[in-house]
Amino acid sequence: EKAAEGVYGFKVDLHFSADGRSYTLTRECKPIVESPTGDEDYAVEHFLECDGVVLGPEQTESELGRLLPEQVSRFFLFDGELLQVRRPSQ
């Protein structure tokens, strides 16, 4: 909808806590061309903040690997085509 209005890109913040610490994981996609048409037309960045401090790239990868190991990622993904929408009877 936003692309139809000429607005491209997005930013998502995930706020969570673990081990008594507060985290904010940010993922941002910014267009690198005026009118993007595909994934390659965006720069993707992510940042991790722990207790108000932005972590560096190596610290971010280490913390994310510890908090969200790849082995559990399958529990957070789904195939939207498998969802069935029930419509009320007319």
C-alpha positions in Angstrom: 0.0 0.0 0.0 2.8 2.4 0.9 4.7 1.6 -2.3 1.6 2.7 -4.3 1.9 6.0 -2.5 5.7 6.2 -3.4 6.8 5.4 0.1 9.4 2.6 0.2 11.2 0.8 2.9 10.3 -0.1 6.5 11.6 -0.4 10.0 10.6 -3.0 12.6 11.5 -2.9 16.3 11.2 -6.0 18.5 11.3 -5.3 22.2 12.0 -8.3 24.5 13.7 -9.2 27.7 15.9 -12.2 28.5 18.2 -13.1 31.5 17.1 -9.9 33.3 18.2 -7.6 30.4 16.1 -5.5 28.0 16.7 -5.8 24.3 15.5 -4.0 21.2 16.2 -5.6 17.9 15.8 -3.3 14.9 15.6 -4.3 11.2 15.4 -1.7 8.6 15.1 -1.9 4.8 16.0 1.3 3.0 15.7 1.8 -0.8 19.0 2.4 -2.6 17.3 3.5 -5.8 14.5 6.0 -6.4 11.8 3.5 -7.4 12.8 0.0 -6.1 11.3 -3.0 -7.9 12.9 -5.9 -6.1 14.8 -7.1 -3.0 18.2 -6.1 -4.6 17.1 -2.5 -4.6 17.1 -2.3 -0.8 19.9 -2.1 1.8 19.0 -4.2 4.9 20.5 -3.4 8.3 19.9 -4.7 11.8 20.9 -3.4 15.2 20.7 -4.9 18.7 20.4 -2.7 21.7 21.0 -4.2 25.2 19.9 -2.2 28.3 20.0 1.0 26.2 23.5 0.4 24.6 23.8 -0.4 20.9 26.0 -3.4 20.4 28.7 -3.6 17.7 28.3 -6.1 14.8 30.3 -8.9 16.5 28.5 -8.5 19.8 25.1 -8.4 18.0 25.8 -11.7 16.2 27.0 -13.3 19.3 24.0 -12.2 21.4 21.5 -13.1 18.7 23.2 -16.5 18.3 22.9 -17.1 22.1 19.3 -15.8 22.5 17.8 -16.9 19.2 19.8 -20.0 18.0 19.2 -21.0 14.4 18.0 -24.4 15.5 14.8 -22.9 16.9 14.1 -20.6 13.9 11.8 -23.2 12.4 9.4 -22.6 15.3 9.1 -18.9 14.3 8.4 -19.4 10.6 5.3 -20.5 8.9 3.9 -21.0 5.4 1.1 -18.5 4.9 -0.3 -20.6 2.1 -1.3 -23.2 4.7 -3.6 -20.8 6.5 -7.2 -21.1 5.6 -9.6 -18.2 5.9 -13.1 -19.1 7.0 -15.7 -16.9 5.5 -19.1 -16.5 7.2 -22.0 -18.2 5.6 -24.3 -16.0 3.5 
